[in-house]
């Protein structure tokens, strides 16, 4: 077991990175402001790792890890969490699957027992598997029974031709329906082992004591085979792609996606600043133009986040009243052209940077928030990204913003999706911001 101390840019406390002999990465950060401990385990597997015809496995497996092991029977994980006054949950993304527990600091170590056990001993009882499959299918269908969920799925499947980011995280319906317990267990054995995981512990504890406990529980677990490398790369897009989705909605929705780079790419920081300038807050460009002056949309958003592989920069808008979806799209394109041609003002640039910095710091007050940040970044890139993040954001210039807007947010690099009415009159309108 080897350790080193890494100074963290988002708080004064230190983060310790420890690697067990079996390859498990352990990140610990003591926070003694409240008697709470968060423990999270992150597996470097998500929908990007799934093979054609077998989508949804990562998300399905997330569900199965709550169904019990030989030691912790069905329902016992949630029961122990409840009896000890804690909370637990999990989530799956394109790039990872993560599980967490929150407990008071005098009773949290049961979380380590559970995670060490279900890393290798998850049960795949046939009846429980089929029962949970119904739950997963219902979740999948619910996501599609919403205007933004349906449009987002179709947009990503159109924007990506090769890369697995084109597949829904929950999987395609026919793949989930055809999944078997044997296939799911094989997927579990391939990806769930110490050398493909990161354990993050934040909160009110003593690091030295906890590292001994972690080594005792996780140290004996055998390292697994090296997971297969995902070699698919999305080829450059060479022209605009457009799609129309028909749904039982009288409210037109617009989603525009542009191919954009992966985490820590030199252009990724300027793209994050651009997203803030376009749509973060009431002073943002698209909000001022489309919500305030033109009053053509009920909301407009611009989003760009970190991902392991090159992903998408999203702009979304929802029409207001009888305003034309053509005019809404034209306003967005015109504003982007203005950024490319005329750059942005110093005031816009400073405001966006301050918003990013405030969010980065203020949204990390809870132990859970800090565990999520540490685990996500370690899993998809490495903690060095955190150390230099704000410095790189602050170094972005107005010309950098104009340059990335020109380079990425252009016609040949975009996929435009429209959700329009199918003629049904039965909808109770579901207006509001996209999830």
C-alpha positions as CSV (number, residue, x, y, z in Angstrom):
1,X,0.0,0.0,0.0
2,X,1.4,3.4,-1.0
3,X,0.2,6.9,-0.2
4,X,0.8,10.5,-1.2
5,X,-0.8,13.7,-0.1
6,X,-2.4,15.9,-2.8
7,X,-3.4,19.5,-2.0
8,X,-6.9,20.2,-3.1
9,X,-7.8,23.4,-4.9
10,X,-11.4,23.6,-3.7
11,X,-10.8,23.5,0.1
12,X,-8.0,23.9,2.7
13,X,-8.0,20.3,3.8
14,X,-5.8,17.8,2.1
15,X,-6.8,14.8,0.0
16,X,-4.8,11.6,0.5
17,X,-4.5,9.2,-2.4
18,X,-3.7,5.6,-1.4
19,X,-3.3,2.6,-3.7
20,X,-3.7,-0.9,-2.3
21,X,-1.6,-3.7,-3.5
22,X,-4.6,-5.0,-5.6
23,X,-4.9,-1.7,-7.4
24,X,-7.8,-0.2,-5.5
25,X,-7.4,3.6,-5.4
26,X,-8.5,5.2,-2.1
27,X,-9.1,8.9,-1.7
28,X,-9.6,10.2,1.8
29,X,-10.4,13.8,3.0
30,X,-11.1,14.7,6.6
31,X,-13.8,17.3,7.1
32,X,-14.6,17.9,10.8
33,X,-17.2,20.7,10.4
34,X,-20.0,18.2,11.0
35,X,-20.3,14.6,12.3
36,X,-21.0,13.1,8.9
37,X,-19.1,10.7,6.7
38,X,-19.7,10.0,3.0
39,X,-18.3,6.9,1.4
40,X,-18.5,6.4,-2.3
41,X,-17.2,3.7,-4.6
42,X,-16.7,4.5,-8.3
43,X,-16.3,1.8,-11.0
44,X,-14.7,2.8,-14.3
45,X,-17.5,1.4,-16.3
46,X,-20.5,3.0,-17.9
47,X,-22.5,2.9,-21.1
48,X,-19.4,3.7,-23.1
49,X,-18.0,0.3,-22.3
50,X,-21.1,-1.6,-23.6
51,X,-21.1,-3.7,-26.8
52,X,-23.6,-3.3,-29.6
53,X,-26.7,-5.3,-28.7
54,X,-25.9,-5.3,-25.0
55,X,-26.6,-1.7,-24.0
56,X,-28.0,-0.9,-20.6
57,X,-25.8,-3.4,-18.7
58,X,-24.0,-0.8,-16.5
59,X,-27.3,0.7,-15.4
60,X,-29.0,-2.7,-14.9
61,X,-26.0,-3.8,-12.8
62,X,-26.3,-0.7,-10.6
63,X,-29.8,-2.0,-9.7
64,X,-28.6,-5.5,-9.0
65,X,-26.0,-4.4,-6.5
66,X,-28.9,-3.5,-4.1
67,X,-30.5,-6.9,-4.4
68,X,-28.1,-8.5,-2.0
69,X,-25.2,-10.9,-1.6
70,X,-24.8,-14.2,0.4
71,X,-24.0,-12.1,3.4
72,X,-26.4,-9.2,3.0
73,X,-29.7,-10.7,1.9
74,X,-32.4,-9.0,-0.2
75,X,-33.5,-5.7,1.4
76,X,-30.8,-5.9,4.1
77,X,-28.6,-3.1,2.6
78,X,-31.4,-0.6,2.7
79,X,-32.6,-1.9,6.1
80,X,-29.2,-1.4,7.7
81,X,-28.9,2.0,6.1
82,X,-32.3,3.0,7.6
83,X,-31.6,1.5,11.0
84,X,-28.4,3.5,11.3
85,X,-30.0,6.7,10.2
86,X,-28.2,7.0,6.9
87,X,-28.9,7.3,3.3
88,X,-27.7,5.5,0.1
89,X,-28.1,5.7,-3.6
90,X,-26.3,5.1,-6.9
91,X,-26.0,6.5,-10.4
92,X,-24.7,5.5,-13.8
93,X,-23.3,7.7,-16.5
94,X,-21.6,7.2,-19.9
95,X,-18.2,7.0,-18.1
96,X,-18.8,5.4,-14.7
97,X,-21.0,3.8,-12.1
98,X,-21.0,5.1,-8.5
99,X,-22.5,4.1,-5.2
100,X,-22.7,6.1,-2.0
101,X,-23.6,6.0,1.7
102,X,-24.1,8.9,4.1
103,X,-24.0,8.2,7.8
104,X,-23.3,9.9,11.1
105,X,-19.6,9.6,11.9
106,X,-20.1,7.2,14.8
107,X,-21.8,4.5,12.7
108,X,-20.7,4.8,9.1
109,X,-18.2,1.9,8.8
110,X,-21.0,-0.6,7.9
111,X,-20.8,1.1,4.5
112,X,-17.3,-0.3,4.0
113,X,-18.4,-3.8,4.9
114,X,-21.2,-3.6,2.3
115,X,-19.1,-2.2,-0.5
116,X,-16.3,-4.7,0.0
117,X,-18.8,-7.6,0.0
118,X,-20.8,-6.6,-3.1
119,X,-17.7,-5.8,-5.1
120,X,-17.3,-9.6,-5.5
121,X,-20.3,-11.3,-4.1
122,X,-23.4,-9.8,-5.8
123,X,-26.2,-12.3,-6.1
124,X,-28.0,-12.9,-9.4
125,X,-30.9,-14.9,-8.3
126,X,-33.1,-15.6,-11.4
127,X,-36.4,-14.5,-9.8
128,X,-34.8,-11.3,-8.5
129,X,-33.1,-10.6,-11.8
130,X,-36.4,-10.9,-13.7
131,X,-38.2,-8.8,-11.1
132,X,-35.6,-6.0,-11.4
133,X,-35.6,-6.2,-15.2
134,X,-39.3,-5.1,-15.0
135,X,-38.2,-2.1,-12.8
136,X,-35.5,-1.1,-15.2
137,X,-37.7,-1.4,-18.3
138,X,-40.4,0.8,-16.6
139,X,-37.7,3.4,-15.8
140,X,-36.6,3.3,-19.4
141,X,-40.1,3.8,-20.7
142,X,-40.8,6.6,-18.2
143,X,-37.7,8.5,-19.5
144,X,-39.0,8.2,-23.1
145,X,-42.5,9.3,-22.0
146,X,-41.3,12.9,-21.7
147,X,-40.5,15.4,-24.5
148,X,-37.0,16.2,-23.4
149,X,-36.0,12.6,-22.7
150,X,-37.2,11.4,-26.1
151,X,-35.6,14.3,-28.0
152,X,-32.3,14.0,-26.1
153,X,-32.1,10.3,-26.9
154,X,-32.7,10.8,-30.6
155,X,-30.3,13.7,-30.8
156,X,-27.4,11.8,-29.3
157,X,-28.1,8.8,-31.5
158,X,-27.9,11.1,-34.6
159,X,-24.9,13.2,-33.5
160,X,-22.8,10.1,-32.8
161,X,-22.4,7.5,-35.6
162,X,-19.7,5.3,-34.1
163,X,-18.9,6.1,-30.5
164,X,-21.0,4.4,-27.7
165,X,-22.1,7.9,-26.4
166,X,-24.8,7.5,-29.0
167,X,-26.5,4.8,-26.8
168,X,-28.8,5.7,-23.9
169,X,-27.3,5.2,-20.5
170,X,-30.4,3.1,-19.6
171,X,-30.0,1.1,-22.8
172,X,-32.1,0.4,-25.8
173,X,-35.4,-1.3,-24.9
174,X,-34.8,-4.4,-27.0
175,X,-31.4,-4.9,-25.4
176,X,-32.7,-4.6,-21.9
177,X,-35.6,-6.9,-22.6
178,X,-33.2,-9.6,-23.9
179,X,-30.7,-9.3,-21.1
180,X,-30.0,-12.5,-19.2
181,X,-28.7,-13.1,-15.6
182,X,-25.7,-15.0,-17.1
183,X,-24.7,-12.1,-19.4
184,X,-25.1,-9.6,-16.6
185,X,-23.0,-11.6,-14.2
186,X,-20.2,-12.0,-16.8
187,X,-20.3,-8.2,-17.2
188,X,-20.0,-7.8,-13.4
189,X,-17.0,-10.1,-13.3
190,X,-15.3,-8.2,-16.1
191,X,-15.5,-4.7,-14.5
192,X,-16.2,-5.0,-10.8
193,X,-12.9,-5.6,-9.0
194,X,-10.4,-3.5,-7.0
195,X,-8.1,-2.4,-9.9
196,X,-11.1,-0.9,-11.8
197,X,-12.5,1.1,-8.8
198,X,-11.9,4.2,-6.7
199,X,-13.1,4.4,-3.1
200,X,-13.7,7.9,-1.8
201,X,-14.2,8.7,1.9
202,X,-14.9,12.3,3.0
203,X,-16.0,13.6,6.4
204,X,-15.4,13.3,10.2
205,X,-12.9,10.4,10.6
206,X,-9.2,9.7,11.3
207,X,-7.4,8.9,8.1
208,X,-4.8,6.5,9.5
209,X,-7.5,4.4,11.3
210,X,-9.7,4.2,8.3
211,X,-6.9,3.2,5.9
212,X,-6.2,0.2,8.2
213,X,-9.9,-0.7,8.0
214,X,-10.0,-0.3,4.3
215,X,-6.9,-2.4,3.8
216,X,-8.4,-5.1,6.1
217,X,-11.6,-5.3,4.1
218,X,-10.6,-4.6,0.5
219,X,-6.9,-5.7,0.6
220,X,-7.6,-9.4,0.4
221,X,-9.9,-9.0,-2.7
222,X,-8.1,-10.3,-5.8
223,X,-7.3,-7.9,-8.7
224,X,-9.3,-8.6,-11.8
225,X,-8.4,-8.8,-15.4
226,X,-7.5,-5.6,-17.1
227,X,-10.8,-4.3,-18.7
228,X,-10.8,-4.2,-22.5
229,X,-9.9,-0.8,-23.9
230,X,-12.6,1.1,-25.7
231,X,-11.0,1.9,-29.1
232,X,-13.9,3.4,-31.0
233,X,-13.4,7.1,-32.0
234,X,-16.1,9.3,-33.5
235,X,-15.0,10.5,-37.0
236,X,-15.3,14.2,-37.7
237,X,-18.7,15.5,-38.6
238,X,-18.7,17.0,-42.1
239,X,-22.1,18.6,-42.4
240,X,-25.2,19.6,-40.4
241,X,-27.6,16.8,-39.4
242,X,-31.2,17.5,-38.7
243,X,-34.0,15.4,-37.2
244,X,-37.7,15.8,-36.2
245,X,-39.3,14.0,-33.4
246,X,-43.1,13.8,-33.2
247,X,-44.7,13.7,-29.8
248,X,-48.0,14.6,-28.1
249,X,-47.0,18.1,-27.4
250,X,-48.2,21.5,-28.6
251,X,-45.0,23.2,-27.4
252,X,-42.1,23.0,-29.8
253,X,-38.7,22.2,-28.4
254,X,-35.3,22.7,-30.0
255,X,-32.1,20.9,-29.1
256,X,-28.8,21.7,-30.9
257,X,-25.7,19.6,-30.2
258,X,-22.1,20.4,-31.3
259,X,-19.2,18.0,-31.1
260,X,-16.8,19.2,-28.4
261,X,-13.6,17.9,-26.8
262,X,-12.9,15.7,-23.8
263,X,-12.0,16.7,-20.2
264,X,-8.8,18.8,-19.8
265,X,-8.5,19.5,-23.6
266,X,-7.0,22.9,-24.0
267,X,-10.3,24.2,-25.6
268,X,-12.6,22.7,-22.9
269,X,-12.1,25.5,-20.5
270,X,-13.1,28.2,-22.9
271,X,-16.1,26.2,-23.9
272,X,-17.2,26.1,-20.3
273,X,-16.8,29.9,-20.1
274,X,-18.8,30.2,-23.3
275,X,-21.7,28.2,-21.9
276,X,-21.9,30.6,-19.0
277,X,-21.8,33.6,-21.2
278,X,-24.6,32.2,-23.4
279,X,-27.1,31.0,-20.8
280,X,-26.0,31.2,-17.1
281,X,-28.2,33.6,-15.3
282,X,-30.5,36.4,-16.4
283,X,-27.7,38.6,-17.7
284,X,-26.6,35.9,-20.2
285,X,-26.7,36.6,-23.9
286,X,-29.4,34.0,-24.9
287,X,-31.5,34.8,-21.9
288,X,-31.4,38.5,-22.5
289,X,-32.2,38.1,-26.2
290,X,-34.8,35.3,-26.3
291,X,-36.5,35.5,-22.9
292,X,-36.3,39.2,-22.2
293,X,-36.3,41.0,-25.5
294,X,-37.9,38.7,-28.0
295,X,-39.9,36.8,-25.4
296,X,-39.8,33.8,-27.8
297,X,-38.9,31.0,-25.3
298,X,-39.9,30.0,-21.8
299,X,-36.3,28.9,-21.2
300,X,-33.0,28.5,-23.0
301,X,-29.9,26.6,-21.7
302,X,-26.3,26.0,-22.8
303,X,-24.4,23.1,-21.2
304,X,-20.9,21.6,-21.5
305,X,-19.5,19.2,-19.0
306,X,-16.5,17.0,-18.5
307,X,-16.4,13.6,-20.1
308,X,-13.8,10.9,-20.7
309,X,-14.1,11.1,-24.5
310,X,-15.1,13.9,-26.8
311,X,-18.8,14.7,-26.2
312,X,-21.3,17.4,-27.0
313,X,-22.0,21.0,-26.3
314,X,-25.8,21.4,-25.9
315,X,-28.1,24.3,-26.5
316,X,-31.8,23.8,-25.7
317,X,-34.8,26.0,-25.9
318,X,-38.6,25.7,-25.5
319,X,-40.9,27.9,-27.5
320,X,-43.3,30.3,-25.9
321,X,-46.8,31.0,-27.3
322,X,-47.0,31.1,-31.0
323,X,-43.4,31.9,-31.7
324,X,-41.8,30.2,-34.6
325,X,-39.2,27.4,-34.0
326,X,-37.4,28.7,-37.1
327,X,-37.1,32.2,-35.6
328,X,-35.9,30.7,-32.3
329,X,-33.2,28.7,-34.1
330,X,-32.2,31.7,-36.1
331,X,-31.7,33.8,-33.0
332,X,-29.4,31.2,-31.5
333,X,-27.3,31.0,-34.6
334,X,-27.1,34.7,-34.9
335,X,-25.9,35.1,-31.4
336,X,-23.2,32.5,-31.9
337,X,-22.1,34.3,-35.1
338,X,-21.9,37.5,-33.1
339,X,-19.6,35.8,-30.5
340,X,-17.4,34.5,-33.3
341,X,-17.2,37.8,-35.1
342,X,-17.0,40.3,-32.3
343,X,-15.8,38.2,-29.3
344,X,-17.4,39.0,-25.9
345,X,-17.0,41.9,-23.5
346,X,-14.7,42.0,-20.5
347,X,-17.7,42.2,-18.3
348,X,-19.3,39.1,-19.8
349,X,-16.0,37.2,-19.5
350,X,-15.5,38.2,-15.8
351,X,-19.1,37.4,-14.9
352,X,-18.9,33.9,-16.4
353,X,-15.6,33.2,-14.7
354,X,-17.0,34.3,-11.3
355,X,-20.1,32.1,-11.8
356,X,-17.9,29.1,-12.5
357,X,-15.7,29.8,-9.5
358,X,-18.6,30.3,-7.2
359,X,-20.3,27.2,-8.3
360,X,-17.1,25.2,-8.0
361,X,-16.5,26.3,-4.4
362,X,-20.0,26.8,-3.0
363,X,-21.5,23.6,-4.4
364,X,-18.9,21.6,-2.6
365,X,-19.9,22.3,1.0
366,X,-21.4,18.9,1.8
367,X,-19.2,15.8,2.3
368,X,-21.3,14.1,-0.5
369,X,-20.6,16.9,-3.0
370,X,-16.8,16.7,-2.3
371,X,-16.9,12.9,-2.6
372,X,-18.6,13.2,-6.0
373,X,-16.1,15.8,-7.3
374,X,-13.1,13.7,-6.2
375,X,-14.5,10.4,-7.4
376,X,-15.7,11.7,-10.8
377,X,-12.5,13.5,-11.7
378,X,-10.2,10.7,-10.5
379,X,-12.3,8.2,-12.5
380,X,-12.3,10.0,-15.8
381,X,-9.0,11.8,-15.7
382,X,-7.0,12.3,-12.5
383,X,-6.9,14.7,-9.5
384,X,-4.4,17.0,-11.3
385,X,-7.4,18.4,-13.2
386,X,-8.8,19.8,-9.9
387,X,-5.5,21.4,-8.9
388,X,-5.3,23.5,-12.0
389,X,-9.0,24.0,-12.9
390,X,-9.7,27.5,-11.6
391,X,-6.3,28.7,-12.8
392,X,-7.1,27.5,-16.3
393,X,-10.6,29.0,-16.2
394,X,-9.3,32.4,-15.2
395,X,-6.7,32.3,-18.0
396,X,-9.4,32.1,-20.7
397,X,-9.5,35.3,-22.8
398,X,-12.2,36.9,-24.9
399,X,-10.3,35.8,-28.1
400,X,-10.2,32.2,-26.7
401,X,-14.0,32.2,-26.3
402,X,-14.5,33.6,-29.9
403,X,-12.1,31.0,-31.3
404,X,-13.8,28.0,-29.7
405,X,-17.2,29.3,-30.7
406,X,-16.0,29.5,-34.3
407,X,-14.1,26.1,-34.2
408,X,-16.9,24.0,-32.6
409,X,-20.3,25.8,-32.7
410,X,-20.5,26.0,-36.4
411,X,-23.0,24.6,-39.0
412,X,-20.9,21.6,-40.2
413,X,-20.4,20.4,-36.6
414,X,-24.0,20.6,-35.4
415,X,-27.0,18.3,-35.0
416,X,-30.3,20.1,-34.8
417,X,-33.3,18.3,-33.3
418,X,-36.8,19.6,-33.2
419,X,-39.7,18.1,-31.2
420,X,-43.0,19.0,-32.8
421,X,-46.6,18.0,-32.3
422,X,-47.9,14.7,-33.6
423,X,-51.4,16.2,-33.8
424,X,-52.7,14.8,-30.6
425,X,-54.8,17.0,-28.5
426,X,-54.7,15.0,-25.2
427,X,-51.5,16.3,-23.7
428,X,-51.4,18.1,-20.4
429,X,-48.6,20.4,-21.2
430,X,-45.2,19.6,-19.6
431,X,-43.5,23.0,-19.9
432,X,-40.3,23.8,-18.0
433,X,-36.6,23.5,-18.1
434,X,-35.0,20.3,-19.4
435,X,-33.5,17.8,-16.9
